Amino acid sequence: MYSIDLNSDVGEGIGNEAQLLPLLSSCNIACGAHAGDTTTIQQTIQLAIQHKVKIGAHPGYPDKENFGRTILDISPTALRNSLITQIQTVKNFAERQHQKLHHVKAHGALYNLAAVDVEIARLIIAVVKEIDDQLILYVPYQSVIQKEAKGHLEMMVEGFADRRYNNDYTLVNRSFPKAVIHDANAVLDHIIPMITEQQLTTIENKILPFKIDTLCVHGDTPEAFQMLKEIHLELKKHQIHLR
């Protein structure tokens, strides 16, 4: 019997939350820095409550111009203060609705940098622990932040349904062709071995060990809704249950 958590980055101004949330078991809500605002945060929390979806904060670099997908030249103190504000904002709105914040997942360039940079990884871990050491941290497989968080925070290791991987487990840069998977059938071929065989096929067709707890479909991928519908059907076929 297999099981997987299914998550998506939402509240980022795409406006497809009403479609996506019923198909998720957890969601990562943009905190107003790379995208979103207090209205989108509250609306997304309401949808999460309605569909019994676990609520997570999705903080990133405070850089709406680049959607948080460019490393920002920002001091550690400024980044720390921004992350505290971002996570606390979602946490406060959730608690006003008598909900507990479940997890934190960094966004975009910050997520990718924390995968390889020990100082950024430690900064994120310290912020999350300061806010609530019971929060779960969503982390990439075999990443620096996964190693650094061990013994400090509970973690869920994440794989991406709609992204290709390099041989070192980093995500293929979005500027490269085929970095983002747009075809639902290709997504299914990509993810089922992740769950049932604990294997990942990289963009160079290398097969690597890959053990994940949660699977992400990016909410801003245009085909996200169709992908999630197809994923649900395929998970049922393979008797894979949602956590």
NUDREN-669178 format. One record per residue (C-alpha): residue number from 1; residue in one letter; y, x, z. Coordinates in steps of 0.1 Angstrom, whole numbers, plus 2048, in hexadecimal, padded with zeros to 3 digits. Layout:
REM NUDREN-669178
@midren:NUM	lumti:a	py:Y	px:X	pz:Z
...
END
This chain:
REM NUDREN-669178
@midren:1	lumti:m	py:800	px:800	pz:800
@midren:2	lumti:y	py:821	px:80E	pz:7F5
@midren:3	lumti:s	py:844	px:805	pz:801
@midren:4	lumti:i	py:867	px:80F	pz:7F7
@midren:5	lumti:d	py:88B	px:807	pz:801
@midren:6	lumti:l	py:8A0	px:7FD	pz:7E3
@midren:7	lumti:n	py:8C6	px:805	pz:7E5
@midren:8	lumti:s	py:8E5	px:804	pz:7D0
@midren:9	lumti:d	py:908	px:811	pz:7D3
@midren:10	lumti:v	py:91E	px:7F2	pz:7D3
@midren:11	lumti:g	py:942	px:7E6	pz:7DB
@midren:12	lumti:e	py:94F	px:7FF	pz:7C1
@midren:13	lumti:g	py:963	px:7E6	pz:7AC
@midren:14	lumti:i	py:948	px:7DD	pz:793
@midren:15	lumti:g	py:945	px:7BA	pz:7A0
@midren:16	lumti:n	py:920	px:7B6	pz:79C
@midren:17	lumti:e	py:917	px:7B4	pz:7C1
@midren:18	lumti:a	py:90C	px:78F	pz:7BF
@midren:19	lumti:q	py:8F3	px:799	pz:7A5
@midren:20	lumti:l	py:8E6	px:7B9	pz:7B5
@midren:21	lumti:l	py:8E4	px:7B1	pz:7DB
@midren:22	lumti:p	py:8C8	px:797	pz:7D8
@midren:23	lumti:l	py:8B2	px:7B3	pz:7C8
@midren:24	lumti:l	py:8B9	px:7CE	pz:7E2
@midren:25	lumti:s	py:8AC	px:7D6	pz:805
@midren:26	lumti:s	py:8CA	px:7EC	pz:80E
@midren:27	lumti:c	py:8EC	px:7F2	pz:800
@midren:28	lumti:n	py:906	px:80D	pz:801
@midren:29	lumti:i	py:92A	px:7FF	pz:803
@midren:30	lumti:a	py:947	px:813	pz:7F6
@midren:31	lumti:c	py:95F	px:81A	pz:812
@midren:32	lumti:g	py:981	px:818	pz:800
@midren:33	lumti:a	py:985	px:83D	pz:7F8
@midren:34	lumti:h	py:973	px:843	pz:7D7
@midren:35	lumti:a	py:973	px:81D	pz:7CF
@midren:36	lumti:g	py:976	px:7FB	pz:7E0
@midren:37	lumti:d	py:98D	px:7ED	pz:7FA
@midren:38	lumti:t	py:98C	px:7D7	pz:819
@midren:39	lumti:t	py:986	px:7B8	pz:804
@midren:40	lumti:t	py:968	px:7C6	pz:7F1
@midren:41	lumti:i	py:959	px:7D4	pz:811
@midren:42	lumti:q	py:95B	px:7B3	pz:822
@midren:43	lumti:q	py:94E	px:79F	pz:804
@midren:44	lumti:t	py:931	px:7B7	pz:800
@midren:45	lumti:i	py:928	px:7B5	pz:825
@midren:46	lumti:q	py:927	px:78F	pz:822
@midren:47	lumti:l	py:90F	px:792	pz:804
@midren:48	lumti:a	py:8F9	px:7AB	pz:817
@midren:49	lumti:i	py:8F7	px:793	pz:835
@midren:50	lumti:q	py:8EF	px:776	pz:81E
@midren:51	lumti:h	py:8D2	px:789	pz:80D
@midren:52	lumti:k	py:8C6	px:79C	pz:82C
@midren:53	lumti:v	py:8CF	px:7BE	pz:81D
@midren:54	lumti:k	py:8D4	px:7DC	pz:834
@midren:55	lumti:i	py:8F8	px:7E7	pz:835
@midren:56	lumti:g	py:902	px:80B	pz:82E
@midren:57	lumti:a	py:923	px:81E	pz:82B
@midren:58	lumti:h	py:928	px:832	pz:80B
@midren:59	lumti:p	py:944	px:84B	pz:812
@midren:60	lumti:g	py:951	px:863	pz:7F8
@midren:61	lumti:y	py:96E	px:879	pz:7EF
@midren:62	lumti:p	py:98F	px:866	pz:7F2
@midren:63	lumti:d	py:995	px:867	pz:7CD
@midren:64	lumti:k	py:995	px:846	pz:7BA
@midren:65	lumti:e	py:9A3	px:857	pz:79B
@midren:66	lumti:n	py:982	px:869	pz:796
@midren:67	lumti:f	py:96C	px:84F	pz:7A7
@midren:68	lumti:g	py:962	px:869	pz:7C1
@midren:69	lumti:r	py:94D	px:87C	pz:7A6
@midren:70	lumti:t	py:962	px:89C	pz:7A7
@midren:71	lumti:i	py:962	px:8B5	pz:7C4
@midren:72	lumti:l	py:984	px:8B1	pz:7D4
@midren:73	lumti:d	py:998	px:8CF	pz:7E2
@midren:74	lumti:i	py:99B	px:8C1	pz:805
@midren:75	lumti:s	py:99B	px:8D2	pz:827
@midren:76	lumti:p	py:97C	px:8CD	pz:83D
@midren:77	lumti:t	py:993	px:8BB	pz:857
@midren:78	lumti:a	py:9A1	px:8A4	pz:83D
@midren:79	lumti:l	py:97F	px:89C	pz:82F
@midren:80	lumti:r	py:971	px:896	pz:852
@midren:81	lumti:n	py:98D	px:87E	pz:85B
@midren:82	lumti:s	py:989	px:86C	pz:83A
@midren:83	lumti:l	py:963	px:868	pz:83F
@midren:84	lumti:i	py:968	px:85B	pz:863
@midren:85	lumti:t	py:981	px:841	pz:857
@midren:86	lumti:q	py:96B	px:836	pz:83A
@midren:87	lumti:i	py:94B	px:832	pz:84D
@midren:88	lumti:q	py:95C	px:822	pz:86B
@midren:89	lumti:t	py:96D	px:809	pz:854
@midren:90	lumti:v	py:94C	px:7FC	pz:847
@midren:91	lumti:k	py:93C	px:7FD	pz:869
@midren:92	lumti:n	py:959	px:7E9	pz:879
@midren:93	lumti:f	py:958	px:7CE	pz:85E
@midren:94	lumti:a	py:932	px:7CC	pz:862
@midren:95	lumti:e	py:934	px:7C8	pz:887
@midren:96	lumti:r	py:94E	px:7AD	pz:884
@midren:97	lumti:q	py:933	px:799	pz:872
@midren:98	lumti:h	py:91A	px:7A2	pz:88E
@midren:99	lumti:q	py:908	px:7BB	pz:878
@midren:100	lumti:k	py:8FE	px:7DE	pz:87F
@midren:101	lumti:l	py:906	px:7FA	pz:866
@midren:102	lumti:h	py:8E4	px:807	pz:85B
@midren:103	lumti:h	py:8EB	px:827	pz:849
@midren:104	lumti:v	py:903	px:83F	pz:838
@midren:105	lumti:k	py:8FF	px:84D	pz:815
@midren:106	lumti:a	py:919	px:865	pz:807
@midren:107	lumti:h	py:927	px:85E	pz:7E4
@midren:108	lumti:g	py:929	px:871	pz:7C4
@midren:109	lumti:a	py:936	px:894	pz:7C5
@midren:110	lumti:l	py:934	px:895	pz:7EB
@midren:111	lumti:y	py:90F	px:88A	pz:7EB
@midren:112	lumti:n	py:906	px:8A5	pz:7D1
@midren:113	lumti:l	py:91A	px:8C0	pz:7E3
@midren:114	lumti:a	py:909	px:8B8	pz:804
@midren:115	lumti:a	py:8E8	px:8BD	pz:7F3
@midren:116	lumti:v	py:8F0	px:8E2	pz:7ED
@midren:117	lumti:d	py:90D	px:8EB	pz:805
@midren:118	lumti:v	py:905	px:8F1	pz:829
@midren:119	lumti:e	py:928	px:8ED	pz:836
@midren:120	lumti:i	py:92E	px:8CC	pz:825
@midren:121	lumti:a	py:90B	px:8C0	pz:830
@midren:122	lumti:r	py:913	px:8C9	pz:854
@midren:123	lumti:l	py:935	px:8B8	pz:853
@midren:124	lumti:i	py:926	px:897	pz:847
@midren:125	lumti:i	py:90A	px:899	pz:861
@midren:126	lumti:a	py:923	px:8A0	pz:87D
@midren:127	lumti:v	py:939	px:882	pz:872
@midren:128	lumti:v	py:91B	px:86A	pz:871
@midren:129	lumti:k	py:90F	px:876	pz:893
@midren:130	lumti:e	py:931	px:872	pz:8A2
@midren:131	lumti:i	py:934	px:84E	pz:896
@midren:132	lumti:d	py:911	px:843	pz:89F
@midren:133	lumti:d	py:8F3	px:85A	pz:8A2
@midren:134	lumti:q	py:8DC	px:83D	pz:89C
@midren:135	lumti:l	py:8E8	px:83A	pz:878
@midren:136	lumti:i	py:8CF	px:844	pz:85C
@midren:137	lumti:l	py:8DB	px:85D	pz:843
@midren:138	lumti:y	py:8D0	px:859	pz:81F
@midren:139	lumti:v	py:8C9	px:87C	pz:810
@midren:140	lumti:p	py:8BC	px:88C	pz:7F1
@midren:141	lumti:y	py:898	px:89B	pz:7F1
@midren:142	lumti:q	py:896	px:8C0	pz:7FA
@midren:143	lumti:s	py:8BC	px:8C1	pz:7FF
@midren:144	lumti:v	py:8D1	px:8D6	pz:816
@midren:145	lumti:i	py:8DD	px:8B7	pz:828
@midren:146	lumti:q	py:8B9	px:8AC	pz:82E
@midren:147	lumti:k	py:8B0	px:8CD	pz:83E
@midren:148	lumti:e	py:8D0	px:8CE	pz:853
@midren:149	lumti:a	py:8CC	px:8AA	pz:85F
@midren:150	lumti:k	py:8A9	px:8AF	pz:86B
@midren:151	lumti:g	py:8A8	px:8AA	pz:891
@midren:152	lumti:h	py:8CB	px:89B	pz:891
@midren:153	lumti:l	py:8C9	px:87B	pz:87E
@midren:154	lumti:e	py:8AF	px:864	pz:870
@midren:155	lumti:m	py:8AD	px:867	pz:84B
@midren:156	lumti:m	py:8A1	px:854	pz:82C
@midren:157	lumti:v	py:89A	px:86A	pz:80E
@midren:158	lumti:e	py:8A8	px:85B	pz:7EE
@midren:159	lumti:g	py:89E	px:85C	pz:7CA
@midren:160	lumti:f	py:8B3	px:84F	pz:7AC
@midren:161	lumti:a	py:8A4	px:836	pz:795
@midren:162	lumti:d	py:8BE	px:83A	pz:77A
@midren:163	lumti:r	py:8C5	px:860	pz:77B
@midren:164	lumti:r	py:8B2	px:87E	pz:76E
@midren:165	lumti:y	py:8AB	px:89C	pz:783
@midren:166	lumti:n	py:8AC	px:8C2	pz:77D
@midren:167	lumti:n	py:88F	px:8D8	pz:787
@midren:168	lumti:d	py:8A1	px:8E1	pz:7A8
@midren:169	lumti:y	py:8A3	px:8BC	pz:7B2
@midren:170	lumti:t	py:8C8	px:8BA	pz:7AB
@midren:171	lumti:l	py:8D4	px:89D	pz:795
@midren:172	lumti:v	py:8DB	px:8A5	pz:771
@midren:173	lumti:n	py:901	px:8A5	pz:76D
@midren:174	lumti:r	py:90F	px:885	pz:75F
@midren:175	lumti:s	py:920	px:897	pz:743
@midren:176	lumti:f	py:8FF	px:8A0	pz:734
@midren:177	lumti:p	py:8EC	px:888	pz:71C
@midren:178	lumti:k	py:8CF	px:876	pz:72C
@midren:179	lumti:a	py:8DC	px:87D	pz:750
@midren:180	lumti:v	py:8DE	px:857	pz:755
@midren:181	lumti:i	py:8C0	px:842	pz:74C
@midren:182	lumti:h	py:8CB	px:821	pz:73B
@midren:183	lumti:d	py:8AA	px:814	pz:72F
@midren:184	lumti:a	py:897	px:7FE	pz:748
@midren:185	lumti:n	py:874	px:809	pz:73B
@midren:186	lumti:a	py:87E	px:82E	pz:73F
@midren:187	lumti:v	py:88A	px:826	pz:763
@midren:188	lumti:l	py:868	px:817	pz:76B
@midren:189	lumti:d	py:855	px:836	pz:75D
@midren:190	lumti:h	py:86C	px:84B	pz:772
@midren:191	lumti:i	py:868	px:83A	pz:793
@midren:192	lumti:i	py:845	px:82E	pz:797
@midren:193	lumti:p	py:836	px:851	pz:799
@midren:194	lumti:m	py:851	px:859	pz:7B3
@midren:195	lumti:i	py:843	px:83D	pz:7CA
@midren:196	lumti:t	py:81D	px:83D	pz:7C2
@midren:197	lumti:e	py:817	px:862	pz:7BA
@midren:198	lumti:q	py:834	px:872	pz:7CC
@midren:199	lumti:q	py:83D	px:884	pz:7AC
@midren:200	lumti:l	py:85D	px:889	pz:798
@midren:201	lumti:t	py:85F	px:892	pz:774
@midren:202	lumti:t	py:87F	px:8A6	pz:76D
@midren:203	lumti:i	py:895	px:8A6	pz:74E
@midren:204	lumti:e	py:881	px:8C5	pz:743
@midren:205	lumti:n	py:860	px:8B2	pz:747
@midren:206	lumti:k	py:856	px:8C6	pz:766
@midren:207	lumti:i	py:842	px:8B2	pz:780
@midren:208	lumti:l	py:84D	px:8B9	pz:7A3
@midren:209	lumti:p	py:843	px:8AB	pz:7C5
@midren:210	lumti:f	py:85B	px:88F	pz:7D0
@midren:211	lumti:k	py:858	px:87A	pz:7EF
@midren:212	lumti:i	py:872	px:85F	pz:7F4
@midren:213	lumti:d	py:87A	px:842	pz:80C
@midren:214	lumti:t	py:895	px:830	pz:7F8
@midren:215	lumti:l	py:89C	px:82C	pz:7D3
@midren:216	lumti:c	py:8BF	px:827	pz:7C5
@midren:217	lumti:v	py:8CC	px:815	pz:7A6
@midren:218	lumti:h	py:8F1	px:81D	pz:7A2
@midren:219	lumti:g	py:905	px:7FD	pz:7A3
@midren:220	lumti:d	py:91D	px:80A	pz:788
@midren:221	lumti:t	py:901	px:810	pz:76F
@midren:222	lumti:p	py:907	px:7F4	pz:755
@midren:223	lumti:e	py:8E3	px:7EB	pz:754
@midren:224	lumti:a	py:8DF	px:7EA	pz:77A
@midren:225	lumti:f	py:8D7	px:7C5	pz:77D
@midren:226	lumti:q	py:8BD	px:7C6	pz:761
@midren:227	lumti:m	py:8AE	px:7E6	pz:770
@midren:228	lumti:l	py:8AA	px:7D7	pz:792
@midren:229	lumti:k	py:899	px:7B8	pz:784
@midren:230	lumti:e	py:880	px:7CD	pz:771
@midren:231	lumti:i	py:87B	px:7E4	pz:78F
@midren:232	lumti:h	py:872	px:7C5	pz:7A4
@midren:233	lumti:l	py:858	px:7BA	pz:78B
@midren:234	lumti:e	py:849	px:7DD	pz:788
@midren:235	lumti:l	py:847	px:7E2	pz:7AE
@midren:236	lumti:k	py:834	px:7C1	pz:7B1
@midren:237	lumti:k	py:81C	px:7CC	pz:796
@midren:238	lumti:h	py:815	px:7EC	pz:7AA
@midren:239	lumti:q	py:814	px:7DA	pz:7CC
@midren:240	lumti:i	py:832	px:7EE	pz:7D8
@midren:241	lumti:h	py:844	px:7DB	pz:7F3
@midren:242	lumti:l	py:869	px:7DC	pz:7FB
@midren:243	lumti:r	py:871	px:7E9	pz:81E
END
